[in-house]
């Protein structure tokens, strides 16, 4: 019996030793757990803060895109409302047709489109105009189209194939009007555009350049992003820095007073001559954005200048390089 009790006591002592060891281990684990919990309290706000910043950064592009979309929609609605108001006002204006407007039209192998363009000029509500058609050395002669129009206000000349900017320069050298407007052969002028141009220059003798809005048949096709968009108004407000970065309008929506020193085309910048011209014409004085429809812009022609991607890239690089200093200074002022 004594021996058995002694054995039990030994086993109990061993169990107590194990218990003490387990207690020490548990105490150590408890301390480590306390440390981890304390660390979690400290790190938690940091992690939460980082998470919030990441969430904000992830959401920012969405919000920015939404704001840009809303801004674009508001701009479109405001532009449409302005076009409606100014167009109605101009239609009831009583200014006499005193200023002759020279309409510059280059053409190249597009007799059918040219015939339509001429018809749109002859349909103008403003009657004091001349139209100068310059055939840029096309195989399909435009002489018959001009002759068929039977309008003495339309004159035609022909040059060797030298590009649209050279053709426009020839027309400018022949122009006799005090105001110059432009119409490419594949577009159609709105019937009230020349009246609006004459009204604007009469009302604002301080203005040298105006540009109006376009109705584009398919903006997606115009931008090279597909097709299928419905016709829509395109009218952007003037911003000098933006203009130094991208074109804000189109040749067919620009009009200016004749004889301006910068009123000529750089013939080395063929596809984007209108952008270069507008930059130079507005260097010292901003244009008047005239909220009326200037023309109906077609993207259907297979040989449009905007399809010459290599030439467009070259011209764009040249224009950006020519105005890089002003663009950099403009960015620093923002």
Buried (B, 14 or more C-beta within 10 A) or exposed (E): EEEEEEEEEEEEEEEEEEEEEEEEEEEEEEEEEEEEEEEEEEEEEEEEEEEEEEEEEEEEEEEEEEEEEEEEEEEBEEBBEBBEEBBEEBEEEEBEBEBBBBBBBBBBBBBEBBBBBBEBBBEBBBEBBBBBBBBBBBEBEBEEBBEEBEEEBBBBEBBEEBBBBBBBBBBBEBBEBBBBBBBBBBBBBBBBBBBBBBBBBEEEEEBBBBBBBBBBBBBBBBEEEEEEBEEEBBBBEBEBEEBBBEBBBBBBBBBBBBEBEBBBBBBEBBBBBBBBBBBBBBEEEBBBBBBBBBBBBBBEBEEBBBEBEEBBEBBBEBBEEBBEEBBEEBEEEE
